[in-house]
Amino acid sequence: MSFAARLKTARMRKGYSLQKLADLIGASKAHIWDLETERAKNPSLEVLTGLSRALDVSIAQLVGESASEDEPETARAMFRDLQSLDETDQVTIKLMMDRLRERKGEG
């Protein structure tokens, strides 16, 4: 999942509009929209910190560096294992997961 998707998911989970989140962190609604639509891809540390606090998630979770606290332990263990693989192996695993989702009709 991309940063943009994680941001939007976290915002929706809190029930915040784009404007509400922007107001909470002192940013513009347009900037939040740009982050959620991948028009802006490198938020500042100040913005990341604000998003993290407003959405009650860690910066690591927002940027995809950690498994969610809500995930079962097996998923978190798999996440840790994936982090130790090189990029080629991670891409291979992602392709396998995509194929499995397609087979189930989710993709």
N, C-alpha and C positions, 0 to 999 in steps of 0.2 A: 504494500500500500504506500502511496506517495505521501509526502509531507502535506500536500494540498488536501488529499482525501482524509488524512488523519486529523487535520485542522477542522475541516468541515464536520466530520463525525463528532469530534469533541464539542464543537460549538452547538450542533444540533442536540446532542445528549444533554447539554445544559439548558436547552430551550432558548438560546440567545439568538437574536437577529444579528445581522451583520453590523447594524448601527450600534446595538447594545454592546457587542464585543469591542467594537472600535472605541466607544466612549469609555469602557472600562480600562482600556490600555493606553488611551491617549493617542490613538491613531485615527486615520480617516477610514470611513466605510469603504472607499475605493481601494485603499491599500489592503484591507482584509479580503475584499473580493479578488484583488489581483493575486494574493497568496493562495486563495482557495481554487483559483482557476489556472494556476501555474504561470500567470503572466509575470509575477515577481517570484523569484526562486531563492533568494538569499536574504531572509529577514535578519535584521540586526540582532545582536544579543539582547538589547533592550526590549525589542519587540517580542523575541522568544520568551524572555523572562516574564513579560506582561501577559502573554498568551498562556504560559504555564500556570501562572497564579490565577488568572481569571477562569481558566477551564479546569482547574484542579487536576492537572496532569504534569508529569515531569517533562523537562525539556527533552530528555532522552526518549521518552515515549513519542513526543511530537515529531522528532526528527528520525524516528525509527531505529534508535540505538538500543532499545530494550523491549522486552515483551511486556504486554500489559499486565498490571497487577491482577486483573480479573481473569486472566488466562489460567487454565488448569496447569498443574505442575508439569505434566507430560509435554504440553505445548511450550512451556518456558524452558524445559530441558532441551527440546528440539531447537529452540531459538538459540540457546547457548552453543549447541553443536554446530549450527549453521554458521555462526560467527567465526568459527575456527577454520572453515573451508575457504579455499581460494575462490576468486571471483568466477572462474570458469565452472567450478563445481556448484557454486550457488546458482548460477544461471541454469545449469542442468537440473537441479532440484526444482527451480521455479517452473521450468518447462514440464517436468513430470507432474507437478501440482496442477498446472494449467490443463494438461491432458486429462487428469483425473476429474477435474471439475467439468470439463467438456463432456466426458463420458457420463457424468451424473446429470447433465443438462443444465449446469449452473453457469457455463461459460459462454 
